[in-house]
Structure formats: C-alpha cells, structure tokens
Amino acid sequence: MTDLTQQLQDMREEYDGTPLRKADLSECPFEQFTTWLFDAQEAKVPDPNACSLATVDKDSKPMARAVLLKGLEDNKFTFYTNYKSRKARHLAKNPHATLHFPWFSMERQVVVSGRVEKVAVDKSEEYFQSRPLMSKLGAWASQQSESLDSRETLERAFLEARAQQGEEPAKPEYWGGYALEPTLIEFWQGGQSRLHDRFMYELQENGQWSANRFYP
C-alpha cells in the first residue's frame, strides 16, 4: 500500500446532523430543493448553485463537468452553455442527463435526473443580456471544447471580441440554455455511524411525485 493510499483511507468525516424524517420533507420536490438551496446560500456554501452535469456520448461513455444552475421554472432546471461544446454534442445524441449538487459542508447532496431540451431563443437572449459584460465577451472569445495552443491565443481572442462587439455584445447564435425536466430527484443527508438519510422522489405516470426512503 502506498503512503497516498493510506492517507486516502484515513480521510474520513464523521457526520453529526439531526436525522432527516420523511415528515420533514415537502410533498413537492421542487419546494424541497428550493429550501435546501437557500439553506446552502445562507450557510455560505461557495457557489451553492454550482453542480456537476453528467452526460454520455454516442458510445455511452460518461462525462461530467461543472455548470451553474440559472433557473428553476415550470419544474425545469436551467443552465446555459455553448451549443458547440462537448456537453452540447453529447446532449444532441442523448438528451438524458443528471445534475449533482454537492453541498458537503452541510452534509447534504441532491441528484436530479431527467431529459434535457434547449430553451427558447428569447429566453436565452434575456439571460445573456443580464450577464456582466466580461462574461458576455467570454462567450464570444471561447470556442468551447476546441483545442487551444496557448493562453495568449485565448487572451487575444478576448481582446478581439471586445473590439468587435463593444460594450453591448449580442448573444452569439451558438450560445444558449438547456432545461432539464426531471423524473427523479434524490435528497441525501449525512447521518451518524454512516446511517445516512436518503429520499427519492419519482415522477409517476399520473404526473404526481412519490417520495420514498432508500437504504444509504
């Protein structure tokens, strides 16, 4: 056994939170998610709306990366990206995806799974115009997921974008949002002696949600 392996095996957090009961949960998973999100914000969890987005490519090989949740409307979770990116290519082949919110400092995590579709262009336009100027220019400068020879090339592309787009950049045609409509939302909370609490909401054929406890 290597020293690193031993150190990894010795890394262990002990959870001491109050057990989570089904009676503590909202009947609506979206209300429950909103409550936990605001709890994370109040607890000053860094980037509480950050999550991992897991997709698979045409050969069913998985990939995950961080995105920011930028909307929760009509029971859909919305994020924005470059439509030419690797994640976008994956979603074009297989629109099923999973979001994972890792609020570990609060001994909590949430997993959201469902089908993804592009949001309307006007909605993407509205959000793009709400972004800071530098973020808008970054969208123009970055050929996301394409090979890049140097940092200097990226910085030069940013300066060129600023010169071309000015102070009020339009939304690039290749940039926009995705909305994930979930069929499963799982809430996990750490428990003493590894007796974690795990509840899964599943969407039924009648459009209602059922919530059940699962072994951790």
Residue pairs with C-beta under 8 A, 6 or more apart in sequence:
13 190
14 192
15 107
15 190
15 191
15 192
15 194
15 196
16 192
17 107
17 189
17 190
17 191
19 191
19 195
19 197
20 187
20 189
20 191
20 197
20 199
21 197
22 199
22 211
22 213
25 32
25 187
25 199
25 211
26 32
26 35
27 209
27 211
28 209
29 182
29 185
29 187
29 201
29 209
29 211
30 72
30 75
32 185
32 187
32 201
33 72
33 110
33 112
33 185
33 187
34 72
36 103
36 108
36 110
36 187
37 48
37 49
37 101
39 106
39 108
40 48
40 101
40 103
40 106
40 108
41 48
43 105
43 106
45 103
45 105
45 106
47 68
48 101
48 103
49 68
49 69
49 70
50 66
50 67
50 68
50 69
50 101
51 66
51 67
51 68
51 69
51 99
51 100
51 101
51 102
52 64
52 65
52 66
52 67
52 99
52 100
52 102
53 64
53 65
53 66
53 67
53 79
53 87
53 97
53 98
53 99
54 62
54 63
54 64
54 97
54 98
54 99
54 100
55 62
55 63
55 64
55 87
55 90
55 91
55 94
55 97
56 62
56 63
56 90
56 94
56 96
57 63
57 89
57 90
57 93
57 94
58 93
58 94
60 94
63 86
63 87
63 90
64 100
65 87
67 79
67 81
67 87
67 99
68 79
68 80
69 77
69 78
69 79
69 99
69 101
70 78
70 79
70 80
70 127
70 177
71 77
71 78
71 79
71 127
71 177
71 179
72 78
75 181
75 182
76 179
76 180
76 181
76 182
77 99
77 112
77 179
77 180
77 182
78 119
78 177
78 178
78 179
78 180
79 99
79 177
79 178
79 180
80 124
80 127
80 128
80 175
80 176
80 177
80 178
81 87
81 88
81 144
81 175
81 176
81 177
81 178
82 88
82 139
82 142
82 144
82 145
82 172
82 174
82 175
83 118
83 174
83 175
83 176
84 143
84 144
84 145
84 146
84 174
85 144
85 145
86 144
86 145
87 145
89 145
91 97
91 116
91 178
95 115
95 116
95 117
96 113
96 114
96 115
96 116
97 113
97 114
97 115
97 116
97 180
98 111
98 112
98 113
99 111
99 112
99 113
99 180
100 109
100 110
100 111
100 112
101 109
101 110
101 111
101 112
102 109
103 109
103 110
107 189
107 190
108 187
108 188
108 189
108 190
109 188
110 185
110 186
110 187
110 188
111 184
111 185
111 186
111 188
112 180
112 182
112 184
112 185
112 186
113 182
113 183
113 184
113 185
114 180
114 181
114 182
114 183
114 184
115 180
115 181
115 183
116 178
116 179
116 180
116 181
117 178
117 179
117 181
118 176
118 177
118 178
118 179
119 176
119 177
119 178
119 179
121 176
123 177
124 171
124 175
124 176
124 177
125 171
127 177
128 136
128 139
128 171
128 175
129 171
133 167
133 169
136 165
136 169
137 158
137 161
137 162
137 165
137 169
138 158
139 169
139 171
139 172
139 175
140 161
140 164
140 165
140 169
140 172
141 154
141 157
141 158
141 160
141 161
142 154
142 157
143 157
148 154
161 169
182 203
183 202
183 203
184 200
184 201
184 202
184 203
185 200
185 201
186 198
186 199
186 200
186 201
187 198
187 199
187 200
187 201
188 196
188 197
188 198
188 216
189 196
189 197
189 198
190 196
191 197
191 216
194 216
195 216
196 216
197 213
197 216
198 213
198 214
198 215
198 216
199 211
199 212
199 213
199 214
200 211
200 212
200 214
201 209
201 210
201 211
202 209
202 210
202 212
203 209
204 210
